[in-house]
Amino acid sequence: MKIRDHLKTEQFRQLEKMKQRKEKVDWRELMGMNKQTLKRGRGGAMKRKV
């Protein structure tokens, strides 16, 4: 079964409108995979993890 089988008609229409947009969605950024990572350095100060 596909997702569209579970959607109401108005939700399905909104999904179709979203597909028609030409914008590319960066899923990694939305999921938070590209955010800055920090670690504790000497003396307990936070530094960027390299």
FENUR-V37034 format. One record per residue. RES is the residue in one letter. OMEGA is omega in degrees with one decimal (999 if undefined). BURIAL is # if it has 24 or more other C-alpha atoms within 12 Angstrom, else .. Layout:
res->RES omega->OMEGA burial->BURIAL
res->RES omega->OMEGA burial->BURIAL
This chain:
res->M omega->-178.5 burial->.
res->K omega->-178.1 burial->.
res->I omega->-176.2 burial->.
res->R omega->177.1 burial->.
res->D omega->-178.5 burial->.
res->H omega->-175.1 burial->.
res->L omega->171.9 burial->.
res->K omega->-175.8 burial->.
res->T omega->-179.5 burial->.
res->E omega->176.5 burial->.
res->Q omega->178.8 burial->.
res->F omega->177.9 burial->.
res->R omega->178.3 burial->.
res->Q omega->178.3 burial->.
res->L omega->178.4 burial->.
res->E omega->178.1 burial->.
res->K omega->179.5 burial->.
res->M omega->179.9 burial->.
res->K omega->-176.8 burial->.
res->Q omega->178.7 burial->.
res->R omega->-177.6 burial->.
res->K omega->-177.3 burial->.
res->E omega->174.3 burial->.
res->K omega->-180.0 burial->.
res->V omega->177.8 burial->.
res->D omega->-174.3 burial->.
res->W omega->179.4 burial->.
res->R omega->179.3 burial->.
res->E omega->179.4 burial->.
res->L omega->-178.4 burial->.
res->M omega->176.0 burial->.
res->G omega->-178.5 burial->.
res->M omega->-176.3 burial->.
res->N omega->-177.8 burial->.
res->K omega->-176.6 burial->.
res->Q omega->177.7 burial->.
res->T omega->-177.4 burial->.
res->L omega->173.4 burial->.
res->K omega->-179.7 burial->.
res->R omega->178.2 burial->.
res->G omega->178.0 burial->.
res->R omega->178.2 burial->.
res->G omega->176.3 burial->.
res->G omega->-179.8 burial->.
res->A omega->179.0 burial->.
res->M omega->177.9 burial->.
res->K omega->177.1 burial->.
res->R omega->177.8 burial->.
res->K omega->-177.2 burial->.
res->V omega->999 burial->.
